[in-house]
Amino acid sequence: MALPPVLRDRLRLPVIGSPLFIISNPDLVIAQCKAGIVGSFPALNARPASLLDEWLHRITEELAAWDRDHPDTPSAPFAVNHIVHKSNDRLQHDVEATTKWKVPVIITSLGAQEPVNAAVHSYGGTVLHDVINDRFARKAVEKGADGLIPVAAGAGGHAGQLSPFALIQGLREWFDGPIALSGAIAHGRSILGAQAMGADLAYVGSAFIATQEANADPAYQQMIVASSGEDITYTNLFTGVHGNYLTPSIVAAGLDPANLPVSDASAMNFGSGGNSKAKAWRDIWGCGQGIGAVKSVPTAGELVARLAAEYEEAKADLAAKTAFTAGRVLMAAA
């Protein structure tokens, strides 16, 4: 389960900040990378398409300047997410832009295409593909993905239904490449837990919505702070793909979360609202089940520092428990 150098040598914490539709912007990505985790954004967040080149220029230059000024604490690499789906008419343009700037990590979603992977590999980049089951994972690897992002039950936005235990177990039976686990991870204990299950990295999204750099409505952020895992609804109504959303935002849109109709998957449309007049992401707010750990709206750097402290505390606690168990075994054998 060796990580490529780009994901091994410059991380303070084994975390990728997941690309958040509308929410992730250069401010958030740069803050995440400076704090020591992979920062990422969906290419489609840069609108119009010409803005993507400006974003990539700014991120590349600011992180390079940080590295020159902080040689002892260099920035983590950044990533860009491409939606590899026939509905994305910008894909070729966006891949050309990320290839031009040699983006270190590319995250692909909703389809896998060999030409996209080949473009990334042409300059030595790494491709991670997000999947919700074993079948899609095998297809992604067959088409050239270097690593996988299993999106388990409880993840924010579009998510699968499999327990992370089941999903990781199945993948590790045949895949020994990089895995970043997604699904209700918003605490340092969960990061360590992801590694214990067999993942190399944790994929953290919803907690970063409630940060000061995020391009999120303050009401959205406060709803996250006030909510818990029980305040999440899983439905495909809004985009045609099943995902997790904040229940209070569904109620605010005048809908009954307990009686939502099923959308036609063939009408897949990211952001239009699917078969509903309420628009996903604008009116209906995506979120994962791990938000009970979110108690405030800090800076991204402060959030990473909290996660790092919790992660180290969890490791120390686990070591103490392991030592205690080993001691009892030795006493029993004496």
Solvent accessible surface area in square Angstrom, and as a share of the most:
residue,aa,sasa,rsa
1,M,123,0.55
2,A,88,0.68
3,L,30,0.15
4,P,35,0.22
5,P,81,0.51
6,V,45,0.26
7,L,1,0.01
8,R,131,0.48
9,D,89,0.46
10,R,99,0.36
11,L,35,0.17
12,R,139,0.51
13,L,3,0.01
14,P,22,0.14
15,V,0,0.00
16,I,0,0.00
17,G,0,0.00
18,S,13,0.09
19,P,24,0.15
20,L,23,0.12
21,F,52,0.22
22,I,72,0.37
23,I,11,0.06
24,S,1,0.00
25,N,26,0.13
26,P,8,0.05
27,D,63,0.33
28,L,0,0.00
29,V,0,0.00
30,I,9,0.04
31,A,20,0.16
32,Q,1,0.01
33,C,0,0.00
34,K,69,0.29
35,A,17,0.13
36,G,5,0.05
37,I,0,0.00
38,V,0,0.00
39,G,0,0.00
40,S,0,0.00
41,F,0,0.00
42,P,7,0.04
43,A,2,0.01
44,L,31,0.15
45,N,20,0.10
46,A,0,0.00
47,R,143,0.52
48,P,98,0.62
49,A,27,0.21
50,S,74,0.48
51,L,48,0.24
52,L,0,0.00
53,D,49,0.25
54,E,108,0.48
55,W,38,0.13
56,L,0,0.00
57,H,91,0.40
58,R,97,0.35
59,I,0,0.00
60,T,41,0.24
61,E,85,0.38
62,E,62,0.28
63,L,12,0.06
64,A,36,0.28
65,A,35,0.27
66,W,59,0.21
67,D,38,0.20
68,R,169,0.62
69,D,108,0.56
70,H,67,0.30
71,P,101,0.64
72,D,136,0.71
73,T,84,0.49
74,P,49,0.31
75,S,4,0.02
76,A,2,0.01
77,P,14,0.09
78,F,10,0.04
79,A,0,0.00
80,V,0,0.00
81,N,9,0.05
82,H,2,0.01
83,I,28,0.14
84,V,5,0.03
85,H,36,0.16
86,K,193,0.82
87,S,64,0.41
88,N,17,0.09
89,D,139,0.72
90,R,35,0.13
91,L,22,0.11
92,Q,137,0.61
93,H,78,0.35
94,D,0,0.00
95,V,15,0.09
96,E,100,0.45
97,A,11,0.08
98,T,1,0.01
99,T,40,0.23
100,K,129,0.55
101,W,57,0.20
102,K,127,0.54
103,V,0,0.00
104,P,37,0.23
105,V,0,0.00
106,I,0,0.00
107,I,0,0.00
108,T,3,0.02
109,S,8,0.05
110,L,55,0.27
111,G,33,0.32
112,A,19,0.15
113,Q,78,0.34
114,E,101,0.45
115,P,96,0.60
116,V,7,0.04
117,N,6,0.03
118,A,61,0.47
119,A,25,0.20
120,V,2,0.01
121,H,76,0.34
122,S,86,0.56
123,Y,45,0.17
124,G,66,0.64
125,G,8,0.08
126,T,11,0.06
127,V,0,0.00
128,L,2,0.01
129,H,10,0.05
130,D,34,0.17
131,V,4,0.02
132,I,70,0.35
133,N,41,0.21
134,D,46,0.24
135,R,138,0.50
136,F,74,0.31
137,A,0,0.00
138,R,107,0.39
139,K,96,0.41
140,A,0,0.00
141,V,46,0.26
142,E,136,0.61
143,K,82,0.35
144,G,28,0.27
145,A,10,0.08
146,D,52,0.27
147,G,0,0.00
148,L,0,0.00
149,I,0,0.00
150,P,0,0.00
151,V,13,0.07
152,A,1,0.00
153,A,38,0.30
154,G,2,0.02
155,A,3,0.02
156,G,34,0.33
157,G,11,0.10
158,H,49,0.22
159,A,5,0.04
160,G,4,0.04
161,Q,141,0.63
162,L,79,0.39
163,S,48,0.31
164,P,30,0.19
165,F,139,0.58
166,A,54,0.42
167,L,5,0.02
168,I,1,0.00
169,Q,109,0.49
170,G,24,0.23
171,L,1,0.00
172,R,50,0.18
173,E,130,0.58
174,W,73,0.26
175,F,20,0.08
176,D,108,0.56
177,G,12,0.12
178,P,12,0.08
179,I,1,0.00
180,A,1,0.01
181,L,3,0.02
182,S,9,0.06
183,G,13,0.12
184,A,41,0.32
185,I,15,0.08
186,A,5,0.04
187,H,36,0.16
188,G,0,0.00
189,R,156,0.57
190,S,39,0.25
191,I,0,0.00
192,L,28,0.14
193,G,28,0.27
194,A,1,0.01
195,Q,57,0.25
196,A,83,0.64
197,M,52,0.23
198,G,12,0.11
199,A,6,0.05
200,D,16,0.09
201,L,2,0.01
202,A,0,0.00
203,Y,18,0.07
204,V,0,0.00
205,G,12,0.11
206,S,18,0.12
207,A,2,0.01
208,F,1,0.00
209,I,6,0.03
210,A,0,0.00
211,T,0,0.00
212,Q,117,0.52
213,E,43,0.19
214,A,11,0.09
215,N,80,0.41
216,A,17,0.13
217,D,72,0.38
218,P,96,0.61
219,A,56,0.44
220,Y,12,0.05
221,Q,17,0.07
222,Q,105,0.47
223,M,40,0.18
224,I,0,0.00
225,V,38,0.22
226,A,91,0.71
227,S,12,0.08
228,S,44,0.28
229,G,28,0.27
230,E,164,0.73
231,D,45,0.24
232,I,25,0.13
233,T,20,0.12
234,Y,76,0.29
235,T,11,0.06
236,N,11,0.06
237,L,4,0.02
238,F,0,0.00
239,T,0,0.00
240,G,4,0.04
241,V,30,0.17
242,H,74,0.33
243,G,0,0.00
244,N,3,0.01
245,Y,0,0.00
246,L,0,0.00
247,T,31,0.18
248,P,48,0.30
249,S,2,0.01
250,I,0,0.00
251,V,85,0.49
252,A,87,0.67
253,A,41,0.32
254,G,68,0.65
255,L,56,0.28
256,D,69,0.36
257,P,33,0.21
258,A,89,0.69
259,N,111,0.57
260,L,33,0.16
261,P,83,0.52
262,V,123,0.71
263,S,6,0.04
264,D,77,0.40
265,A,59,0.46
266,S,98,0.64
267,A,44,0.34
268,M,52,0.23
269,N,74,0.38
270,F,45,0.19
271,G,20,0.19
272,S,48,0.31
273,G,0,0.00
274,G,25,0.24
275,N,87,0.45
276,S,16,0.10
277,K,201,0.85
278,A,13,0.10
279,K,80,0.34
280,A,2,0.02
281,W,39,0.14
282,R,140,0.51
283,D,46,0.24
284,I,0,0.00
285,W,30,0.11
286,G,6,0.06
287,C,1,0.00
288,G,3,0.02
289,Q,83,0.37
290,G,18,0.17
291,I,0,0.00
292,G,31,0.30
293,A,26,0.20
294,V,6,0.04
295,K,153,0.65
296,S,64,0.41
297,V,34,0.19
298,P,27,0.17
299,T,39,0.23
300,A,0,0.00
301,G,28,0.27
302,E,96,0.43
303,L,5,0.02
304,V,0,0.00
305,A,40,0.31
306,R,71,0.26
307,L,0,0.00
308,A,12,0.09
309,A,64,0.50
310,E,26,0.12
311,Y,20,0.08
312,E,95,0.42
313,E,122,0.55
314,A,13,0.10
315,K,80,0.34
316,A,64,0.50
317,D,69,0.36
318,L,93,0.46
319,A,62,0.48
320,A,61,0.47
321,K,120,0.51
322,T,79,0.46
323,A,66,0.51
324,F,131,0.55
325,T,77,0.45
326,A,49,0.38
327,G,27,0.26
328,R,149,0.54
329,V,92,0.53
330,L,129,0.64
331,M,149,0.67
332,A,89,0.69
333,A,85,0.66
334,A,120,0.93
